[in-house]
Amino acid sequence: SSELTQDPAVSVALGQTVRITCQGDSLRSYYASWYQQKPGQAPVLVIYDKNRRPSGIPDRFSGSRSGNTASLTITGAQAEDEADYYCDSRDSSGHHLVFGGGTKLTVL
Amino acid sequence: QVQLVESGGGVVQFGRSLRLSCTASGFTFSSYGMHWVRQAPGKGLEWVAMISFDGSSKYHADSVKGRFTISRDNSRNTLYLQMDSLRAEDTALYYCAKDGPSVTADYWGQGTLVTVSS
C-alpha cells in the first residue's frame, strides 16, 4: 500500500506535549518528512530524515519512527504551532511521493 | 536564499490546456530533482509529478498520467507543468517544491491557482 494515514484532528493544551502520527507501509523503508501549513500559507518543512530539523525550526519539534508508524512530537506546544501538519514519504518505487491526509492541530 | 516562484495559473475551461512555470533561485537548480504538488480548496496535499535533476526521468501520479507532463529547462532555472485535458477535479493551488538527498520537499513556492470551469 502507498497510503499514509493521519488522524484528522488533535488538540493539546498550551505548554503540553503532543504527538501526531502517520501510518503506512512505505514508512518501513523511508523516513517521513513533516510539514506545517498555516492558513493561506505554503507548507514548511519541520522534520525530515531520521530526526533532522531545518534551520529556524524550534527544537521543540522532533520526529521518530517505529515499524510502519512515524511520529511528530511537539514538546511544550505554543499557540503559534496551531496549524495543519502533513507527513509524506517516497513510495516503494522511490520516486513517487505520498502524503498523509493531514492533522489539524489545535492549541487550547 | 532558496526561492521558488510559480506562475501561469488562472481560470481555464474544461478540456483546455495550461502551462505552469516555476522559476528557481538561490541554489544550483540543475543539481536537484523537483516536484509539483497540488492542494484542492480546503483539502490536503497531493503529489502530482517529479523530475530528476537532469530531466532524464519523469514520474507522474496516476490521477494525471497521460494528461500532465513535467519538464525543466536548466539553462533558465525553470520547472514546467504542461496540463492538458483539464478537468474540474484539477482545480487546485499548484506548488513546486525542491527535492533533496535525504528529504522529499525541503523548499516550496507560494503556489499558483488553477481553476477549471465548465
Boltz contact constraints between the chains, C-beta under 6 A:
constraints:
  - contact:
      token1: [A, 33]
      token2: [B, 103]
      max_distance: 6.0
  - contact:
      token1: [A, 33]
      token2: [B, 104]
      max_distance: 6.0
  - contact:
      token1: [A, 42]
      token2: [B, 108]
      max_distance: 6.0
  - contact:
      token1: [A, 42]
      token2: [B, 110]
      max_distance: 6.0
  - contact:
      token1: [A, 43]
      token2: [B, 108]
      max_distance: 6.0
  - contact:
      token1: [A, 45]
      token2: [B, 106]
      max_distance: 6.0
  - contact:
      token1: [A, 48]
      token2: [B, 103]
      max_distance: 6.0
  - contact:
      token1: [A, 49]
      token2: [B, 102]
      max_distance: 6.0
  - contact:
      token1: [A, 86]
      token2: [B, 45]
      max_distance: 6.0
  - contact:
      token1: [A, 88]
      token2: [B, 104]
      max_distance: 6.0
  - contact:
      token1: [A, 95]
      token2: [B, 50]
      max_distance: 6.0
  - contact:
      token1: [A, 95]
      token2: [B, 59]
      max_distance: 6.0
  - contact:
      token1: [A, 96]
      token2: [B, 59]
      max_distance: 6.0
  - contact:
      token1: [A, 97]
      token2: [B, 47]
      max_distance: 6.0
  - contact:
      token1: [A, 97]
      token2: [B, 104]
      max_distance: 6.0
  - contact:
      token1: [A, 99]
      token2: [B, 45]
      max_distance: 6.0
  - contact:
      token1: [A, 101]
      token2: [B, 44]
      max_distance: 6.0
  - contact:
      token1: [A, 102]
      token2: [B, 44]
      max_distance: 6.0
